[in-house]
Amino acid sequence: MLLSVLANRKPLETVPTIGFNVKVFKKGNVNMKCWDIGSQFHYRTKWSCYCKGCNMVLYAVDAAAPQKMATAKKELHKLLDHGSIGATP
């Protein structure tokens, strides 16, 4: 939903991402290419590949799924420790 709001300025009913979605759009004077990458195990192992060369990483967690918070935290720390995002905010 966040990607839809950023790109289209309106929320859409969504389901968890399987695989990935890419949107390219302009926000003010900034051209953005945003990747919405699924959190299934198979895709998590590829996250660091998609972060190379990024200017920003936005890591979102579904607050309606508190049972997934511990895994989300662990995976975020793995991504940060991997070094592929360097000094990316």
Distance bins in CASP14 RR format, pairs under 12 A and 6 or more apart:
PFRMAT RR
TARGET T0000
AUTHOR 0000-0000-0000
RMODE 2
METHOD distances of the structure
MODEL  1
1 7 0 0 0 0 0 1 0 0 0 0 0
1 8 0 0 0 0 0 1 0 0 0 0 0
1 10 0 0 0 0 1 0 0 0 0 0 0
1 11 1 0 1 0 0 0 0 0 0 0 0
1 12 1 0 0 1 0 0 0 0 0 0 0
1 13 1 0 0 1 0 0 0 0 0 0 0
1 14 1 0 1 0 0 0 0 0 0 0 0
1 15 0 0 0 0 0 1 0 0 0 0 0
1 16 0 0 0 0 0 1 0 0 0 0 0
1 17 0 0 0 0 0 1 0 0 0 0 0
1 21 0 0 0 0 0 1 0 0 0 0 0
1 36 0 0 0 0 1 0 0 0 0 0 0
1 60 0 0 0 0 1 0 0 0 0 0 0
1 62 0 0 0 0 1 0 0 0 0 0 0
1 63 0 0 0 0 0 1 0 0 0 0 0
1 64 0 0 0 0 0 1 0 0 0 0 0
2 8 0 0 0 0 0 1 0 0 0 0 0
2 10 0 0 0 0 0 1 0 0 0 0 0
2 11 0 0 0 0 1 0 0 0 0 0 0
2 12 0 0 0 0 0 1 0 0 0 0 0
2 14 0 0 0 0 1 0 0 0 0 0 0
2 17 0 0 0 0 0 1 0 0 0 0 0
2 21 0 0 0 0 0 1 0 0 0 0 0
2 23 0 0 0 0 0 1 0 0 0 0 0
2 34 0 0 0 0 1 0 0 0 0 0 0
2 36 0 0 0 0 1 0 0 0 0 0 0
2 58 1 0 0 1 0 0 0 0 0 0 0
2 59 0 0 0 0 0 1 0 0 0 0 0
2 60 1 0 1 0 0 0 0 0 0 0 0
2 61 0 0 0 0 0 1 0 0 0 0 0
2 62 0 0 0 0 0 1 0 0 0 0 0
3 9 0 0 0 0 0 1 0 0 0 0 0
3 10 0 0 0 0 0 1 0 0 0 0 0
3 11 0 0 0 0 0 1 0 0 0 0 0
3 12 0 0 0 0 1 0 0 0 0 0 0
3 14 0 0 0 0 1 0 0 0 0 0 0
3 17 0 0 0 0 1 0 0 0 0 0 0
3 20 0 0 0 0 0 1 0 0 0 0 0
3 21 1 0 0 1 0 0 0 0 0 0 0
3 22 0 0 0 0 1 0 0 0 0 0 0
3 23 1 0 1 0 0 0 0 0 0 0 0
3 24 0 0 0 0 0 1 0 0 0 0 0
3 25 0 0 0 0 1 0 0 0 0 0 0
3 27 0 0 0 0 0 1 0 0 0 0 0
3 32 0 0 0 0 1 0 0 0 0 0 0
3 33 0 0 0 0 0 1 0 0 0 0 0
3 34 1 0 1 0 0 0 0 0 0 0 0
3 35 0 0 0 0 1 0 0 0 0 0 0
3 36 1 0 1 0 0 0 0 0 0 0 0
3 37 0 0 0 0 0 1 0 0 0 0 0
3 38 0 0 0 0 0 1 0 0 0 0 0
3 58 0 0 0 0 1 0 0 0 0 0 0
3 60 0 0 0 0 1 0 0 0 0 0 0
4 10 1 0 0 1 0 0 0 0 0 0 0
4 11 1 0 0 1 0 0 0 0 0 0 0
4 12 1 0 1 0 0 0 0 0 0 0 0
4 13 0 0 0 0 1 0 0 0 0 0 0
4 14 1 0 0 1 0 0 0 0 0 0 0
4 17 0 0 0 0 0 1 0 0 0 0 0
4 21 0 0 0 0 1 0 0 0 0 0 0
4 23 0 0 0 0 1 0 0 0 0 0 0
4 25 0 0 0 0 0 1 0 0 0 0 0
4 34 0 0 0 0 0 1 0 0 0 0 0
4 36 0 0 0 0 1 0 0 0 0 0 0
5 11 1 0 1 0 0 0 0 0 0 0 0
5 12 0 0 0 0 1 0 0 0 0 0 0
5 14 0 0 0 0 0 1 0 0 0 0 0
5 23 0 0 0 0 0 1 0 0 0 0 0
5 25 0 0 0 0 0 1 0 0 0 0 0
5 27 0 0 0 0 0 1 0 0 0 0 0
5 34 0 0 0 0 0 1 0 0 0 0 0
5 36 0 0 0 0 0 1 0 0 0 0 0
5 58 0 0 0 0 0 1 0 0 0 0 0
5 60 0 0 0 0 0 1 0 0 0 0 0
6 12 0 0 0 0 0 1 0 0 0 0 0
6 23 1 0 0 1 0 0 0 0 0 0 0
6 24 0 0 0 0 0 1 0 0 0 0 0
6 25 1 0 0 1 0 0 0 0 0 0 0
6 26 0 0 0 0 0 1 0 0 0 0 0
6 27 1 0 0 1 0 0 0 0 0 0 0
6 28 0 0 0 0 0 1 0 0 0 0 0
6 30 0 0 0 0 0 1 0 0 0 0 0
6 32 1 0 0 1 0 0 0 0 0 0 0
6 33 0 0 0 0 0 1 0 0 0 0 0
6 34 1 0 0 1 0 0 0 0 0 0 0
6 36 0 0 0 0 0 1 0 0 0 0 0
6 56 0 0 0 0 0 1 0 0 0 0 0
6 58 0 0 0 0 1 0 0 0 0 0 0
6 60 0 0 0 0 0 1 0 0 0 0 0
7 21 0 0 0 0 0 1 0 0 0 0 0
7 22 0 0 0 0 0 1 0 0 0 0 0
7 23 1 0 1 0 0 0 0 0 0 0 0
7 24 0 0 0 0 1 0 0 0 0 0 0
7 25 1 0 1 0 0 0 0 0 0 0 0
7 26 0 0 0 0 1 0 0 0 0 0 0
7 27 0 0 0 0 1 0 0 0 0 0 0
7 32 0 0 0 0 1 0 0 0 0 0 0
7 33 0 0 0 0 0 1 0 0 0 0 0
7 34 1 0 0 1 0 0 0 0 0 0 0
7 36 0 0 0 0 0 1 0 0 0 0 0
8 23 0 0 0 0 1 0 0 0 0 0 0
8 25 0 0 0 0 1 0 0 0 0 0 0
8 27 0 0 0 0 0 1 0 0 0 0 0
8 34 0 0 0 0 0 1 0 0 0 0 0
9 25 0 0 0 0 1 0 0 0 0 0 0
9 27 0 0 0 0 1 0 0 0 0 0 0
9 28 0 0 0 0 0 1 0 0 0 0 0
12 21 0 0 0 0 0 1 0 0 0 0 0
12 23 0 0 0 0 0 1 0 0 0 0 0
14 21 0 0 0 0 1 0 0 0 0 0 0
14 36 0 0 0 0 1 0 0 0 0 0 0
14 38 0 0 0 0 0 1 0 0 0 0 0
14 60 0 0 0 0 0 1 0 0 0 0 0
14 62 0 0 0 0 0 1 0 0 0 0 0
14 64 0 0 0 0 0 1 0 0 0 0 0
15 21 0 0 0 0 0 1 0 0 0 0 0
15 36 0 0 0 0 0 1 0 0 0 0 0
15 38 0 0 0 0 0 1 0 0 0 0 0
15 62 0 0 0 0 0 1 0 0 0 0 0
16 36 0 0 0 0 0 1 0 0 0 0 0
16 37 0 0 0 0 0 1 0 0 0 0 0
16 38 1 0 0 1 0 0 0 0 0 0 0
16 39 1 0 0 1 0 0 0 0 0 0 0
16 40 0 0 0 0 1 0 0 0 0 0 0
16 43 0 0 0 0 0 1 0 0 0 0 0
16 60 0 0 0 0 0 1 0 0 0 0 0
16 61 0 0 0 0 0 1 0 0 0 0 0
16 62 1 0 0 1 0 0 0 0 0 0 0
16 64 0 0 0 0 0 1 0 0 0 0 0
16 65 0 0 0 0 1 0 0 0 0 0 0
16 68 0 0 0 0 0 1 0 0 0 0 0
17 23 0 0 0 0 0 1 0 0 0 0 0
17 34 0 0 0 0 0 1 0 0 0 0 0
17 35 0 0 0 0 1 0 0 0 0 0 0
17 36 1 0 1 0 0 0 0 0 0 0 0
17 37 1 0 0 1 0 0 0 0 0 0 0
17 38 1 0 1 0 0 0 0 0 0 0 0
17 39 1 0 0 1 0 0 0 0 0 0 0
17 40 0 0 0 0 1 0 0 0 0 0 0
17 43 0 0 0 0 1 0 0 0 0 0 0
17 44 0 0 0 0 0 1 0 0 0 0 0
17 60 0 0 0 0 0 1 0 0 0 0 0
17 62 0 0 0 0 0 1 0 0 0 0 0
18 36 0 0 0 0 0 1 0 0 0 0 0
18 37 0 0 0 0 0 1 0 0 0 0 0
18 38 1 0 0 1 0 0 0 0 0 0 0
18 39 0 0 0 0 1 0 0 0 0 0 0
18 40 1 0 0 1 0 0 0 0 0 0 0
18 42 0 0 0 0 1 0 0 0 0 0 0
18 43 0 0 0 0 1 0 0 0 0 0 0
19 35 0 0 0 0 0 1 0 0 0 0 0
19 36 0 0 0 0 1 0 0 0 0 0 0
19 37 1 0 0 1 0 0 0 0 0 0 0
19 38 1 0 1 0 0 0 0 0 0 0 0
19 39 0 0 0 0 1 0 0 0 0 0 0
19 40 1 0 0 1 0 0 0 0 0 0 0
19 41 0 0 0 0 0 1 0 0 0 0 0
19 42 0 0 0 0 1 0 0 0 0 0 0
19 43 1 0 1 0 0 0 0 0 0 0 0
19 44 0 0 0 0 0 1 0 0 0 0 0
19 46 0 0 0 0 1 0 0 0 0 0 0
19 47 0 0 0 0 0 1 0 0 0 0 0
19 50 0 0 0 0 0 1 0 0 0 0 0
20 34 0 0 0 0 0 1 0 0 0 0 0
20 35 1 0 1 0 0 0 0 0 0 0 0
20 36 1 0 0 1 0 0 0 0 0 0 0
20 37 1 0 1 0 0 0 0 0 0 0 0
20 38 1 0 0 1 0 0 0 0 0 0 0
20 39 0 0 0 0 0 1 0 0 0 0 0
20 40 0 0 0 0 0 1 0 0 0 0 0
20 42 0 0 0 0 0 1 0 0 0 0 0
20 43 1 0 0 1 0 0 0 0 0 0 0
20 44 0 0 0 0 0 1 0 0 0 0 0
20 46 0 0 0 0 1 0 0 0 0 0 0
20 47 0 0 0 0 0 1 0 0 0 0 0
20 49 0 0 0 0 0 1 0 0 0 0 0
20 50 1 0 0 1 0 0 0 0 0 0 0
21 33 0 0 0 0 0 1 0 0 0 0 0
21 34 0 0 0 0 1 0 0 0 0 0 0
21 35 1 0 0 1 0 0 0 0 0 0 0
21 36 1 0 1 0 0 0 0 0 0 0 0
21 37 0 0 0 0 1 0 0 0 0 0 0
21 38 0 0 0 0 1 0 0 0 0 0 0
21 43 0 0 0 0 0 1 0 0 0 0 0
21 50 0 0 0 0 0 1 0 0 0 0 0
22 32 0 0 0 0 0 1 0 0 0 0 0
22 33 1 0 0 1 0 0 0 0 0 0 0
22 34 1 0 0 1 0 0 0 0 0 0 0
22 35 1 0 1 0 0 0 0 0 0 0 0
22 36 1 0 0 1 0 0 0 0 0 0 0
22 37 0 0 0 0 1 0 0 0 0 0 0
22 50 0 0 0 0 1 0 0 0 0 0 0
23 31 0 0 0 0 0 1 0 0 0 0 0
23 32 1 0 0 1 0 0 0 0 0 0 0
23 33 1 0 0 1 0 0 0 0 0 0 0
23 34 1 0 1 0 0 0 0 0 0 0 0
23 35 0 0 0 0 1 0 0 0 0 0 0
23 36 1 0 0 1 0 0 0 0 0 0 0
24 30 0 0 0 0 0 1 0 0 0 0 0
24 31 1 0 0 1 0 0 0 0 0 0 0
24 32 1 0 0 1 0 0 0 0 0 0 0
24 33 1 0 1 0 0 0 0 0 0 0 0
24 34 1 0 0 1 0 0 0 0 0 0 0
24 35 0 0 0 0 0 1 0 0 0 0 0
25 31 1 0 0 1 0 0 0 0 0 0 0
25 32 1 0 1 0 0 0 0 0 0 0 0
25 33 0 0 0 0 1 0 0 0 0 0 0
25 34 1 0 0 1 0 0 0 0 0 0 0
26 32 1 0 0 1 0 0 0 0 0 0 0
26 33 0 0 0 0 0 1 0 0 0 0 0
26 34 0 0 0 0 0 1 0 0 0 0 0
27 33 0 0 0 0 0 1 0 0 0 0 0
27 34 0 0 0 0 1 0 0 0 0 0 0
27 56 0 0 0 0 0 1 0 0 0 0 0
30 55 0 0 0 0 1 0 0 0 0 0 0
30 56 0 0 0 0 0 1 0 0 0 0 0
31 55 0 0 0 0 0 1 0 0 0 0 0
32 54 0 0 0 0 0 1 0 0 0 0 0
32 55 0 0 0 0 1 0 0 0 0 0 0
32 56 0 0 0 0 1 0 0 0 0 0 0
32 58 0 0 0 0 0 1 0 0 0 0 0
33 50 0 0 0 0 0 1 0 0 0 0 0
33 53 0 0 0 0 0 1 0 0 0 0 0
33 54 0 0 0 0 1 0 0 0 0 0 0
33 55 0 0 0 0 1 0 0 0 0 0 0
33 56 0 0 0 0 0 1 0 0 0 0 0
34 50 0 0 0 0 0 1 0 0 0 0 0
34 54 0 0 0 0 0 1 0 0 0 0 0
34 55 0 0 0 0 0 1 0 0 0 0 0
34 56 0 0 0 0 1 0 0 0 0 0 0
34 57 0 0 0 0 0 1 0 0 0 0 0
34 58 0 0 0 0 1 0 0 0 0 0 0
34 60 0 0 0 0 0 1 0 0 0 0 0
35 43 0 0 0 0 0 1 0 0 0 0 0
35 46 0 0 0 0 0 1 0 0 0 0 0
35 47 0 0 0 0 1 0 0 0 0 0 0
35 49 0 0 0 0 0 1 0 0 0 0 0
35 50 1 0 1 0 0 0 0 0 0 0 0
35 51 0 0 0 0 1 0 0 0 0 0 0
35 52 0 0 0 0 0 1 0 0 0 0 0
35 53 0 0 0 0 0 1 0 0 0 0 0
35 54 0 0 0 0 1 0 0 0 0 0 0
35 56 0 0 0 0 0 1 0 0 0 0 0
35 57 0 0 0 0 1 0 0 0 0 0 0
35 58 0 0 0 0 1 0 0 0 0 0 0
35 59 0 0 0 0 0 1 0 0 0 0 0
36 43 0 0 0 0 0 1 0 0 0 0 0
36 47 0 0 0 0 0 1 0 0 0 0 0
36 50 0 0 0 0 0 1 0 0 0 0 0
36 58 0 0 0 0 1 0 0 0 0 0 0
36 59 0 0 0 0 0 1 0 0 0 0 0
36 60 0 0 0 0 1 0 0 0 0 0 0
37 43 1 0 1 0 0 0 0 0 0 0 0
37 44 0 0 0 0 1 0 0 0 0 0 0
37 45 0 0 0 0 0 1 0 0 0 0 0
37 46 1 0 0 1 0 0 0 0 0 0 0
37 47 1 0 0 1 0 0 0 0 0 0 0
37 48 0 0 0 0 0 1 0 0 0 0 0
37 49 0 0 0 0 1 0 0 0 0 0 0
37 50 1 0 1 0 0 0 0 0 0 0 0
37 51 0 0 0 0 1 0 0 0 0 0 0
37 54 0 0 0 0 0 1 0 0 0 0 0
37 57 0 0 0 0 0 1 0 0 0 0 0
37 58 0 0 0 0 0 1 0 0 0 0 0
37 59 0 0 0 0 0 1 0 0 0 0 0
37 60 0 0 0 0 0 1 0 0 0 0 0
37 75 0 0 0 0 0 1 0 0 0 0 0
37 79 0 0 0 0 0 1 0 0 0 0 0
38 44 1 0 0 1 0 0 0 0 0 0 0
38 45 0 0 0 0 0 1 0 0 0 0 0
38 46 0 0 0 0 1 0 0 0 0 0 0
38 47 0 0 0 0 1 0 0 0 0 0 0
38 50 0 0 0 0 0 1 0 0 0 0 0
38 59 0 0 0 0 0 1 0 0 0 0 0
38 60 0 0 0 0 0 1 0 0 0 0 0
38 62 0 0 0 0 0 1 0 0 0 0 0
38 72 0 0 0 0 0 1 0 0 0 0 0
38 75 0 0 0 0 0 1 0 0 0 0 0
39 45 0 0 0 0 0 1 0 0 0 0 0
39 46 0 0 0 0 0 1 0 0 0 0 0
39 47 0 0 0 0 1 0 0 0 0 0 0
39 59 0 0 0 0 0 1 0 0 0 0 0
39 60 0 0 0 0 1 0 0 0 0 0 0
39 61 0 0 0 0 1 0 0 0 0 0 0
39 62 0 0 0 0 1 0 0 0 0 0 0
39 65 0 0 0 0 1 0 0 0 0 0 0
39 68 1 0 0 1 0 0 0 0 0 0 0
39 71 0 0 0 0 1 0 0 0 0 0 0
39 72 1 0 0 1 0 0 0 0 0 0 0
39 74 0 0 0 0 0 1 0 0 0 0 0
39 75 1 0 0 1 0 0 0 0 0 0 0
39 76 0 0 0 0 0 1 0 0 0 0 0
39 79 0 0 0 0 0 1 0 0 0 0 0
40 46 0 0 0 0 0 1 0 0 0 0 0
40 47 0 0 0 0 0 1 0 0 0 0 0
40 68 0 0 0 0 0 1 0 0 0 0 0
40 71 0 0 0 0 0 1 0 0 0 0 0
40 75 0 0 0 0 0 1 0 0 0 0 0
41 47 0 0 0 0 0 1 0 0 0 0 0
41 71 0 0 0 0 1 0 0 0 0 0 0
41 75 0 0 0 0 1 0 0 0 0 0 0
43 49 0 0 0 0 0 1 0 0 0 0 0
43 50 0 0 0 0 1 0 0 0 0 0 0
43 75 0 0 0 0 0 1 0 0 0 0 0
44 50 0 0 0 0 0 1 0 0 0 0 0
44 59 0 0 0 0 0 1 0 0 0 0 0
44 68 0 0 0 0 0 1 0 0 0 0 0
44 71 0 0 0 0 1 0 0 0 0 0 0
44 72 0 0 0 0 0 1 0 0 0 0 0
44 74 0 0 0 0 1 0 0 0 0 0 0
44 75 1 0 1 0 0 0 0 0 0 0 0
44 76 0 0 0 0 0 1 0 0 0 0 0
44 78 0 0 0 0 1 0 0 0 0 0 0
44 79 0 0 0 0 1 0 0 0 0 0 0
44 82 0 0 0 0 0 1 0 0 0 0 0
45 75 0 0 0 0 1 0 0 0 0 0 0
45 78 0 0 0 0 1 0 0 0 0 0 0
45 79 0 0 0 0 0 1 0 0 0 0 0
45 82 0 0 0 0 0 1 0 0 0 0 0
46 52 0 0 0 0 0 1 0 0 0 0 0
46 75 0 0 0 0 0 1 0 0 0 0 0
46 79 0 0 0 0 0 1 0 0 0 0 0
46 82 0 0 0 0 0 1 0 0 0 0 0
46 84 0 0 0 0 0 1 0 0 0 0 0
47 54 0 0 0 0 0 1 0 0 0 0 0
47 57 0 0 0 0 1 0 0 0 0 0 0
47 59 0 0 0 0 1 0 0 0 0 0 0
47 72 0 0 0 0 0 1 0 0 0 0 0
47 75 1 0 0 1 0 0 0 0 0 0 0
47 76 0 0 0 0 1 0 0 0 0 0 0
47 78 0 0 0 0 1 0 0 0 0 0 0
47 79 1 0 1 0 0 0 0 0 0 0 0
47 80 0 0 0 0 0 1 0 0 0 0 0
47 82 0 0 0 0 1 0 0 0 0 0 0
47 83 0 0 0 0 0 1 0 0 0 0 0
47 84 0 0 0 0 1 0 0 0 0 0 0
47 85 0 0 0 0 1 0 0 0 0 0 0
48 54 0 0 0 0 0 1 0 0 0 0 0
48 57 0 0 0 0 0 1 0 0 0 0 0
48 75 0 0 0 0 0 1 0 0 0 0 0
48 76 0 0 0 0 0 1 0 0 0 0 0
48 78 0 0 0 0 1 0 0 0 0 0 0
48 79 1 0 0 1 0 0 0 0 0 0 0
48 80 0 0 0 0 0 1 0 0 0 0 0
48 81 0 0 0 0 1 0 0 0 0 0 0
48 82 1 0 1 0 0 0 0 0 0 0 0
48 83 1 0 0 1 0 0 0 0 0 0 0
48 84 1 1 0 0 0 0 0 0 0 0 0
48 85 1 0 0 1 0 0 0 0 0 0 0
48 86 0 0 0 0 0 1 0 0 0 0 0
48 88 0 0 0 0 0 1 0 0 0 0 0
49 79 0 0 0 0 0 1 0 0 0 0 0
49 82 0 0 0 0 0 1 0 0 0 0 0
49 84 1 0 0 1 0 0 0 0 0 0 0
49 85 0 0 0 0 0 1 0 0 0 0 0
50 57 0 0 0 0 1 0 0 0 0 0 0
50 79 0 0 0 0 0 1 0 0 0 0 0
50 82 0 0 0 0 0 1 0 0 0 0 0
50 84 0 0 0 0 1 0 0 0 0 0 0
50 85 0 0 0 0 1 0 0 0 0 0 0
50 88 0 0 0 0 0 1 0 0 0 0 0
51 57 1 0 1 0 0 0 0 0 0 0 0
51 58 0 0 0 0 0 1 0 0 0 0 0
51 59 0 0 0 0 0 1 0 0 0 0 0
51 76 0 0 0 0 0 1 0 0 0 0 0
51 78 0 0 0 0 0 1 0 0 0 0 0
51 79 1 0 0 1 0 0 0 0 0 0 0
51 80 0 0 0 0 1 0 0 0 0 0 0
51 82 0 0 0 0 1 0 0 0 0 0 0
51 83 0 0 0 0 1 0 0 0 0 0 0
51 84 1 0 1 0 0 0 0 0 0 0 0
51 85 1 0 1 0 0 0 0 0 0 0 0
51 86 0 0 0 0 1 0 0 0 0 0 0
51 87 0 0 0 0 0 1 0 0 0 0 0
51 88 1 0 0 1 0 0 0 0 0 0 0
51 89 0 0 0 0 0 1 0 0 0 0 0
52 79 0 0 0 0 0 1 0 0 0 0 0
52 82 0 0 0 0 0 1 0 0 0 0 0
52 83 0 0 0 0 1 0 0 0 0 0 0
52 84 1 0 1 0 0 0 0 0 0 0 0
52 85 1 0 0 1 0 0 0 0 0 0 0
52 86 0 0 0 0 1 0 0 0 0 0 0
52 88 0 0 0 0 1 0 0 0 0 0 0
53 83 0 0 0 0 0 1 0 0 0 0 0
53 84 0 0 0 0 1 0 0 0 0 0 0
53 85 0 0 0 0 1 0 0 0 0 0 0
53 86 0 0 0 0 1 0 0 0 0 0 0
53 87 0 0 0 0 0 1 0 0 0 0 0
53 88 1 0 0 1 0 0 0 0 0 0 0
54 79 0 0 0 0 0 1 0 0 0 0 0
54 83 0 0 0 0 0 1 0 0 0 0 0
54 84 0 0 0 0 1 0 0 0 0 0 0
54 85 1 0 0 1 0 0 0 0 0 0 0
54 86 0 0 0 0 1 0 0 0 0 0 0
54 87 0 0 0 0 0 1 0 0 0 0 0
54 88 1 0 1 0 0 0 0 0 0 0 0
54 89 0 0 0 0 1 0 0 0 0 0 0
55 85 0 0 0 0 0 1 0 0 0 0 0
55 86 0 0 0 0 0 1 0 0 0 0 0
55 87 0 0 0 0 0 1 0 0 0 0 0
55 88 1 0 0 1 0 0 0 0 0 0 0
55 89 0 0 0 0 1 0 0 0 0 0 0
56 85 0 0 0 0 1 0 0 0 0 0 0
56 86 0 0 0 0 0 1 0 0 0 0 0
56 87 0 0 0 0 0 1 0 0 0 0 0
56 88 1 0 0 1 0 0 0 0 0 0 0
56 89 1 0 1 0 0 0 0 0 0 0 0
57 76 0 0 0 0 1 0 0 0 0 0 0
57 79 1 0 0 1 0 0 0 0 0 0 0
57 80 0 0 0 0 1 0 0 0 0 0 0
57 82 0 0 0 0 0 1 0 0 0 0 0
57 83 0 0 0 0 0 1 0 0 0 0 0
57 84 0 0 0 0 1 0 0 0 0 0 0
57 85 1 0 1 0 0 0 0 0 0 0 0
57 86 0 0 0 0 1 0 0 0 0 0 0
57 87 0 0 0 0 0 1 0 0 0 0 0
57 88 1 0 1 0 0 0 0 0 0 0 0
57 89 1 0 0 1 0 0 0 0 0 0 0
58 76 0 0 0 0 0 1 0 0 0 0 0
58 85 0 0 0 0 0 1 0 0 0 0 0
58 88 0 0 0 0 0 1 0 0 0 0 0
58 89 0 0 0 0 1 0 0 0 0 0 0
59 72 0 0 0 0 1 0 0 0 0 0 0
59 73 0 0 0 0 0 1 0 0 0 0 0
59 75 0 0 0 0 1 0 0 0 0 0 0
59 76 1 0 1 0 0 0 0 0 0 0 0
59 77 0 0 0 0 0 1 0 0 0 0 0
59 78 0 0 0 0 0 1 0 0 0 0 0
59 79 1 0 0 1 0 0 0 0 0 0 0
59 80 0 0 0 0 1 0 0 0 0 0 0
59 85 0 0 0 0 0 1 0 0 0 0 0
59 88 0 0 0 0 0 1 0 0 0 0 0
59 89 0 0 0 0 0 1 0 0 0 0 0
60 68 0 0 0 0 0 1 0 0 0 0 0
60 72 0 0 0 0 1 0 0 0 0 0 0
60 76 0 0 0 0 0 1 0 0 0 0 0
61 67 0 0 0 0 0 1 0 0 0 0 0
61 68 1 0 0 1 0 0 0 0 0 0 0
61 69 1 0 0 1 0 0 0 0 0 0 0
61 70 0 0 0 0 0 1 0 0 0 0 0
61 71 0 0 0 0 1 0 0 0 0 0 0
61 72 1 0 1 0 0 0 0 0 0 0 0
61 73 0 0 0 0 1 0 0 0 0 0 0
61 74 0 0 0 0 0 1 0 0 0 0 0
61 75 0 0 0 0 1 0 0 0 0 0 0
61 76 0 0 0 0 1 0 0 0 0 0 0
62 68 1 0 0 1 0 0 0 0 0 0 0
62 69 0 0 0 0 1 0 0 0 0 0 0
62 71 0 0 0 0 0 1 0 0 0 0 0
62 72 0 0 0 0 1 0 0 0 0 0 0
63 69 0 0 0 0 1 0 0 0 0 0 0
63 72 0 0 0 0 0 1 0 0 0 0 0
65 71 0 0 0 0 1 0 0 0 0 0 0
65 72 0 0 0 0 1 0 0 0 0 0 0
66 72 0 0 0 0 0 1 0 0 0 0 0
66 73 0 0 0 0 0 1 0 0 0 0 0
68 74 0 0 0 0 0 1 0 0 0 0 0
68 75 0 0 0 0 1 0 0 0 0 0 0
68 76 0 0 0 0 0 1 0 0 0 0 0
69 75 0 0 0 0 0 1 0 0 0 0 0
69 76 0 0 0 0 0 1 0 0 0 0 0
70 76 0 0 0 0 0 1 0 0 0 0 0
70 77 0 0 0 0 0 1 0 0 0 0 0
71 77 0 0 0 0 0 1 0 0 0 0 0
71 78 0 0 0 0 0 1 0 0 0 0 0
72 78 0 0 0 0 0 1 0 0 0 0 0
72 79 0 0 0 0 0 1 0 0 0 0 0
73 79 0 0 0 0 0 1 0 0 0 0 0
73 80 0 0 0 0 0 1 0 0 0 0 0
74 80 0 0 0 0 0 1 0 0 0 0 0
74 81 0 0 0 0 0 1 0 0 0 0 0
75 81 0 0 0 0 0 1 0 0 0 0 0
75 82 0 0 0 0 0 1 0 0 0 0 0
76 82 0 0 0 0 0 1 0 0 0 0 0
76 85 0 0 0 0 0 1 0 0 0 0 0
77 83 0 0 0 0 0 1 0 0 0 0 0
78 84 0 0 0 0 0 1 0 0 0 0 0
78 85 0 0 0 0 0 1 0 0 0 0 0
79 85 1 0 0 1 0 0 0 0 0 0 0
79 86 0 0 0 0 0 1 0 0 0 0 0
79 88 0 0 0 0 0 1 0 0 0 0 0
80 86 0 0 0 0 1 0 0 0 0 0 0
80 87 0 0 0 0 0 1 0 0 0 0 0
80 88 0 0 0 0 1 0 0 0 0 0 0
80 89 0 0 0 0 0 1 0 0 0 0 0
82 88 0 0 0 0 0 1 0 0 0 0 0
END
